[in-house]
Amino acid sequence: MKEHNTYDVYYDEEADFLEVSFETPAKEGTTEEIQEGVFVTRSIDTNNVSNIGILSFKKRVQVLKEVLASLNKKLPIEINLPSN
């Protein structure tokens, strides 16, 4: 899997939205909903995945691992939420 130099993880607790960025934002990109509530943005110039967004993240933490694996991506950290 390709390593990246820039990562950004943003979580909006009120909206329950997680966004993971793998590189500096693309000047131009396209976003595709690859499954309900899961969005992947790619750079128009390189077609590289620049970020992944997941709605209702608390209910679907496992989706991040599945999406990362399907896109051949990984993070240098593990993202988990405590069970309530």
C-alpha positions as CSV (number, residue, x, y, z in Angstrom):
1,M,0.0,0.0,0.0
2,K,1.2,3.5,-0.9
3,E,2.3,5.6,2.1
4,H,1.4,9.3,2.3
5,N,3.1,12.2,3.9
6,T,0.0,14.2,4.7
7,Y,-3.0,12.9,6.7
8,D,-5.9,14.8,8.2
9,V,-8.7,13.3,10.2
10,Y,-11.8,15.5,10.9
11,Y,-14.8,14.4,12.9
12,D,-17.9,16.5,13.3
13,E,-19.6,15.0,16.4
14,E,-22.9,16.9,15.9
15,A,-23.3,15.7,12.3
16,D,-21.6,12.4,13.0
17,F,-19.4,12.8,9.9
18,L,-15.8,11.6,9.6
19,E,-13.5,12.8,6.9
20,V,-10.0,11.4,6.2
21,S,-7.7,13.2,3.8
22,F,-4.6,11.6,2.4
23,E,-2.9,14.5,0.7
24,T,-3.3,18.2,0.3
25,P,-6.7,19.1,-1.2
26,A,-6.9,18.7,-4.9
27,K,-7.4,22.0,-6.9
28,E,-10.2,20.1,-8.7
29,G,-11.8,16.9,-7.8
30,T,-14.7,14.6,-8.3
31,T,-16.7,13.1,-5.5
32,E,-18.5,9.8,-5.8
33,E,-20.9,8.1,-3.3
34,I,-19.6,4.6,-3.4
35,Q,-22.2,3.3,-1.0
36,E,-25.0,5.1,0.9
37,G,-23.4,7.8,3.0
38,V,-19.8,7.0,2.0
39,F,-18.0,9.5,-0.3
40,V,-14.7,9.3,-2.1
41,T,-13.1,12.3,-3.7
42,R,-10.4,11.9,-6.4
43,S,-8.1,14.5,-7.9
44,I,-9.1,15.2,-11.5
45,D,-5.4,15.6,-12.5
46,T,-4.1,12.3,-11.0
47,N,-7.3,10.3,-10.2
48,N,-5.7,9.7,-6.7
49,V,-8.0,9.4,-3.8
50,S,-7.7,12.6,-1.8
51,N,-10.3,12.0,0.9
52,I,-13.0,9.7,2.2
53,G,-16.2,11.0,4.0
54,I,-18.6,8.8,6.0
55,L,-21.9,9.9,7.3
56,S,-23.4,8.3,10.5
57,F,-19.9,7.2,11.4
58,K,-20.6,6.1,15.0
59,K,-23.0,3.4,13.7
60,R,-20.6,2.3,10.9
61,V,-17.0,2.5,12.2
62,Q,-16.2,-0.8,10.4
63,V,-17.1,0.8,7.1
64,L,-13.9,2.9,7.2
65,K,-11.7,-0.2,7.4
66,E,-13.6,-1.8,4.5
67,V,-13.4,1.3,2.3
68,L,-9.7,1.8,3.1
69,A,-9.0,-1.8,2.1
70,S,-11.0,-1.6,-1.1
71,L,-9.1,1.5,-2.1
72,N,-5.7,0.0,-1.1
73,K,-5.2,2.7,1.5
74,K,-4.1,2.7,5.2
75,L,-3.8,5.1,8.0
76,P,-0.8,5.3,10.5
77,I,-3.4,5.2,13.3
78,E,-6.4,3.1,14.2
79,I,-9.8,4.9,14.6
80,N,-12.2,3.4,17.1
81,L,-15.1,4.7,19.1
82,P,-15.8,3.5,22.6
83,S,-18.9,1.4,22.9
84,N,-21.8,3.0,24.8
